């Protein structure tokens, strides 16, 4: 199933989180089941959003730290594995059946090696230049199984290790057979008896030959196992070496990666190793995926659906590598670029959650109670209890619908939400100034930030000097032109704008002087409509 991550902006506010939750729920309902929409967040949720999540019972979206391709995005999660003791032939057949050229080898589920087609080919090349042999002890039972033969004498549990000979010469000819070797022979009693007298470990009679009683007696005297093979002598000898445990030919130190490794970090290693692949393992060393060179050729990027933003600087890191499938926002058109045509809606309402509610209603669907609660909280948050100048009649209609659906009073609900989330006395200033922050790109390539702290009462205003210092530290660290921090009393409908950086820019934007690092802005409530546009216009003009 294809996965699409539905994400709001960095330093997420309540609308960003609620819109992601709500739109993902709607998309999953409307989709045919081929795509999974997953709501995600790009940072820590603020106090207001956490209160709303707790109140609604909605799960907190998972953190998406970046949109770069990870191993889990390109690996094959369905693949065969073999045990260390499995015969080489069975693993080779597995390769052929699955259409792959390597198989991970495990011991009690843990990766110990990798058998490749190259290793099989090298074995055949070696055996074309010298006598075949079993390099590691091989159970007689495995040889019988591979040959589809019959054990006529000896213990099936005995393990054989030695050279494998096809006895084709006359019985009187000089023989290189030594004790412990394996001899394949047909209907040649004299040569058979001589081979047994040399102390061989295993006698294999090809072409279904039935041994004489004397041969079986001599074999018993020497402790030699006797197997009858239905195959001819040449094929029998080749099959015997293929009955060897696959660990004999396996790469003992295969290249491994983790599921969350970035593809760009491991691609060169995969291309440079001779088998051009890596095994993805979990923390216990168990194989969970295969990544081959072919998987790295034009892999499908991670897919994202953006809500509540259209600025690259506000979006998930690595957005330039991702495939954006849709944008749903209520801000201005930003610097996001898409590789393919997509549905992109920038609709001037007070909250992205209003747009989500409208789409639920257009589809004839109702959001789940937890989702509806999140959407209501987001609308009254972004519109500041429907008093912000960004508020539209559509926001009022969406709020009225959610009030009816949830049987709650939006004004009372909103005041309770603001009151519970406005106590920031114990929050460090550095965390507070970046909780609800949006970064904007300027024409010259530099950036400015506008953050907002919404509060009930004046307590946060008493920390103005501390907050401005934290804003200046953040600005210097990111080499920004300006950091503007809105301290907004939602009941008094008043904002004190703390300015760090280019004060002249702020003075041009609002045609007011900066006094002690601040501008008083009565009636100003909206970052989107009343603060950010003026600052961006002044930056472009200056």
N, C-alpha and C positions, 0 to 999 in steps of 0.2 A: 504494500500500500504506500502510495506517495504521501510524504509528510510536508505540510506547509506550516511554518511558524508564524503565528499572528502576534506582532509585537508593536508596542507603543514606543515612545522615545526614551532616551537615557534619563536618569534621575526621574523615574516615573512618578507622575501625580495620580490622583484618583481616577481622572478621566482616562488616562493612558491604560491603566490596569483594567478598569471596568469595560472599556471598549474592546480590549483584546479578549477578555473573557466572553463578553456578549456576542461579538462577531464570530468568534470561533464556534460557539454553541450553535448559532444560526447556520453557519456554513456546513457544519457536520450534519445538521438535520436535512439540509437541502441537497447535499452531495449524494451521488449514487453509491457511495461506499468505497470508491476507488482512491479517495484522498482523505487523509486525517489532518484536521486543523488543530494545532496545538497552541493555546495561549501561553505566551512567555513574557518575562520582564527583563529589562536591561539593567536593573540595579536594585538596590534595597528599597522596599516600599516605605513610604513615610508614615508618620503616626496616624494621620487621618485615614489613609488607605487601609492600614492594619486594623484600625477600629472597625471600618466598614467590612473588611473581610471576616473579622470575628463575628460581627453582628449578623451578617448575611449567611455565614456558613460556607461560603464559596472557598474552594481551595486556592491557595496562593500559587500563581503561575510559576513554573520552573524558571530558573535563571538561564538566559541564553547569553553567554559571555562573548560570543563572536559568531560570524556567519561564514567563517572559513571552512572549507571542506575538511572533515575528519575521516579517519579510517573507517569508522562505522558507517559513513555515508557511501562508501565505494566498495566495501568488502563484500565477498560472497558469504552469506551466513549459512548456506546449505552446501555441504561438501562431505565427502567420505573421509574416514580415518581408518587406520589399521593398527593392530596390536604388534608389538615388537616381535612376537613369535609367529605371526602369520607368514605363510610361505610367500616367497617372491612372486610366484606365478599368480596367486590369488590377488595380490596387490596390483600386479600388472593388468590382470583382467578387469579389476575395478577401474583402473585408469581408462581402459578402452571403453568400458560401459558408460562412464561418466563424461568421457570426452575431455579429460584433463591430463596434464603431463606431470603431476606431482601429487603425492598423498602424504599428509602428516602421519607420523608414527607416534603412538602413545603407549604409555605404561601406566595402568591404573588411571587412565584418563588424562595424565599429564604428558605434555609434549616432550618427546625425547629425540626425535629426528625427523627426517623428511626423505622419502623415496622419490626419485625423479626418473623420468624416461632417460635422461642422460646417463644415470648410473647403470640402468639396464643395458643401454647401448655399449657402455664401456666394458661391461662384463662380457658381452658377446665379442667385442674386439679382442679382449684379452684371451678368450678361449679359442680365438682363431690363430693364436700365436704359440700357445702352450697347452699343456694338459688341463682339462677341466678339473675343478676341485671344489670341495665344500670348505669354505673358509671358517665357518663357525659350526659348532656341534649341531647336528640336525637330527631330530627324532626319526627313527625308522617309520613310525606311524605317519609322519608328514610325507615321507617319500611314497609310501603305499597309497595315500590319499591322492597325491598329485598324479601318480601313474594310473590311478583307478585300478590298481593291481590287487594282489593277494599275498599275504604273509604266509609262507609255508613252513618256516622254521625260525626260531629265535624269538626274542622279546621285542615287542613293538615300542617299548619305552626306551630302548637303547639309543644313544646318540652317536652319530657317525660324523667323523671329520677326516678328510683326506682326499687324495686325488681320485678322479673317476675315469676308468678306462673302458674302452670297447675292445674286447678280445677278438681280434680278427685274424691274427697270425696262426700258423700251424703250432700244434701243441709242443713241438720240439724246439721252436724258435726261442731266442733269448727274450725274456720278459722283464719289463721295468716295474712290474707290479710289486708293491711292498706291503708289509703287514699294516693293517688298518685301512687300506684302500678299498674302493668300490669297483667291482668288475661287472660289466654288462656283457652277456654272452648268449648265443643262441643254442641250437641243438648240436652241441659239440662236447660230448661227455669227457673225452680225454683232457681237452683244454680246461674244462670246468674243474676236473679233479686237481689239475696242476695249480690252478688259481687258488683253490681252497687250501692246498698244501703250503702256499706262500703266506697264509695267515691273514687273508683279507677279512675286512669287517662285514662286508655286505656283498652277496652275490645276487645279481638281478638277471633273471632268465627272460629274454625278450621273445616277442612273437608268440606268447602264451605257451612256451615250452614247459612240459611237465618233467621235473627232475626224476632221475632214477632213485631207487632206494639207497644205492651206494652213495650217491651224491649227498643225499640228506644225512646219511650216517656220518660221512666225513665232515659235513658242515657242523653237525652236533659235536663231533670230537674237537673241532677247532673253535667252537663258540661263534660260528658265523651265522648271521641272519640270511635267510633265503626268501626272495620276493619274486613272484611271477608277474611279468608285465605284458599286457595285450598289445603293446606297441612294438615297432621295429627297433633295432638296436640303436640307430642314430637318434631317433626321437626320444627313446627311453633315456639315453645319456643326457640329452639336453634338459629333459624334464626333471631329472634327478637334481641338477644344479639349481633349477627353479623351485625346488622344494625347500631350499635353504631359508631360514628365518630372514625376514626382510631387514632386520637390524644390521645384517652383514653388509648391505649395500647402502644403508641410509646415511644421509648427511647428519653428522652427530651434533652440529651446532647451527641449527637453522636460524635464519634471520627472523626475529620476532618483533612485533609492534603491539601497541595497545589501542583499544577501540577509540580513545579520545585523542590520539596523536594527530597532529595536523598532517594532511596529505603532502603539503609542500615540504615538510620536514623529513619525510621518509621516502619520497619518490626517487631521489638520487640513489639511495641505498638499494632500493628494489631494482633499479635499472643497472646497477653495477654488479650485483651478485649474479653468478652464472646461471642460476635457475630462474632469475627474473621474477621473484615472488617473495612474499613475507607471510608468516602466519600470525594472525591476531590472537593474542592469549589474554585470559583474564588474570586477576591477581594471584590465582592459584596455579598459573602456568597451563591451564587447560585451553586447547584451541577453540576459538569461537568464530573465526573468520579467516578467509583467504584473500589476499590482495596480490594480483598479478600485474605485470606490465600492461596488459591489455585493459585492465580496469582503470588505469591511469590515463588512457587515451580519451580525451574529450569526456571526462566524467560529468554527469549532470550536477550542476551546482545546487547548493541548498536553496530552498524556495521559501520566500518570506512574503507575508502580507502586512503592509504597514498601516497602522491606525494612529491618528492623533499627531502626525508629523509628516513633513515632506522635505526636511533638511537632512543632507548627508551627515553633517556634524552632530545631529541629534540622534541619528539612527545607530543600528547595531554595528560595531566594528567589523570590517570586512564586507560591508554592504555592497562594495564595488564588485565583489566576486559572486554575489548571490543573484538569483533570479527573482526579481520582484514580480509578483503575480497580480497585485492590486494595491491601490492606495485609497484609504478612506480618511479624510481629514477635514477640519474646519478652520485651518489656518491658511496663510498665503502659500502659493506654489513656491517650493524651495528649490534646493540644488540637487535633488535626487535625479539620477539618470537611470533609464531602463534600457535593457538590451532588446526587448521585444515590445510591441504595442500591448498596453495593459489598460484595464479600467482604472481611471484615476479620478477621484471625486474630491474637490476642494469646495465645500459648501459652507457659506457664511452663516452658521448658527452658533449658539453659545457653547455647545459641547459636542464632541464626536459621539458621545453616548446617545445624544438625540438622534443622530443619523442611524445608529444601530437600532434604536427603538422603531424608527420609521420603517426600516427594512424588515423587522419582525412583523410589523402590521401589514406591510405590502405582501408578505408571503403567507399571511393568514395564520401565523404562528405566535404562540405566547412564550416569552422567556420563562425559564424555570424560576421559582421564587427567589432563590439565592442570586441568580443573575439579575432579575428585576430589581432586587434591593441594591445591588452594585450599580446598576445603571441609574437608578434614582439618586443615589448618593453622589455619583459623578456629575449629574446635571446640576444639582443644587450647589455642588462644590465649584464647578467651572463658572457658573453664572452668579455665584455668591448669593444664594437664596433668591435667584431670579431678579436681582437688582443690577447686575452688571450691564454696562451699555452694549455688550455683545449679545444680550438676551433677545431672542426673537419670539414671535408668536408660536413658532414651531416648537421651541423649547417649552413653552407653557402647555402646549397640547400634549407633548410627550410626558411631561410631569403629571398632568391630569390623568393620563392613561395609566401610568404606573401607580398613582395614588389609588385609583379604582381597583387595579389589579391586586395591590398589596393591602388595601384597606388601611392606609396610613395617611397622615397629614404631612405633606412635604415640608412645610415651613417648620413644624415642630421637629420633624425628623432631622432636618438640616441643622437647626440650632443645636440639637443634642450632639450631632456629629462634630460641629465646629467647637463646641464647648469641651468635649472629651479629647479633642486633638490639638487644642491651642496651648496646652501647658508644655512649654519647651524650656523651662528653667534648668533642667538637668541635662539638656542636649548640648554637647560641645559645639562651639561656634563654627568650627571647620565643617562639621556634619550638617549643621543647620543651614548654612548658606548654599549648600549644594543639593539639598533635599529636593527642591523643585526648581531646577535650573535648566535653561534652554540656551544653547549655543548657536550663534548665527554667523555665517560666513559673509565676509565683506568682499567688495570688488577687488581689493588689493591682495586677497589671499589670507589676510589675517582674520581674526574672529573677535566677537564681543559676546558677553554673557548677560542674560537677564534672569535673575532668580526672584522668587516671591515667597514670602512667609505670611500666610493668612492667620490672623489671630483674633480672639475676642478679648478686648481689654488692652491695656497699654503696657503690660509687663515686658513684652519683647522689645518695646521702644527703649527701655532702660538699658538694654544691652547693645545699643547702637554702635558705640565706639568699638566694642569687642567684635561685633559682627562685621563692621567695616574693615577692621584689621584682617580678619579672616578672608574677606573678599579680596583684599589687596594681595594677600599671600597666594591665593588661588590664581589671580590675574597674572602675577609675576611668573608663577610656575609655568603657565601656559602661554606666556608672552602675548596676552590679549590687549587690545586697544582699550577696552573698558569692561568693568564689571559693575552692573547696576543691580542693586538689591532692593526689592520692594517690600517694605514692612506695611502690611495692609490690615487695618482694623475694619473688619467686615460690618460691624454694627454702626460704627461712626462713619463708615464709607469715606475713609481717609487713608492716603498712602504717604509714607515718608520714604523717599528714594535715596538710598545710600549710594554714593558714587565713589568708585575706586578706579583710578586711571585718568583718562582724558576728560577732565571736568568741563573743558570748553565745549566738547561735543555734547554733553548733557545740557549745558546752558543753551546751546543753539537749538536743541531739540524741543525744549520746553519754554524757551525765552524767559528763563528765570535764573537768578544767580545761585550758585552752589555755596551754601553757608555751612561752615564746619563739616564739609563733606556730605551734605544732604540737601535735598530739595523737597519742600512740603508741597504735596499735590492733593488738595481737597477734592473729593468726588471721584478720584481716580481709583479704579478697582481692577481693570483688565490689563494684563500684560500684552495680550494679543492685539488689542485694539487701541489702547491708550498709551502704551509705553514703547513696546518694541518697534512699531512703525516709525515713530518719531526719531528714535535713536538711529535706525537704519537709514532713514532719509538724510539725517544730519551727517552721518558717516559718509554717505555717497556724495553729498554736496561739498563736504570739507576735504 
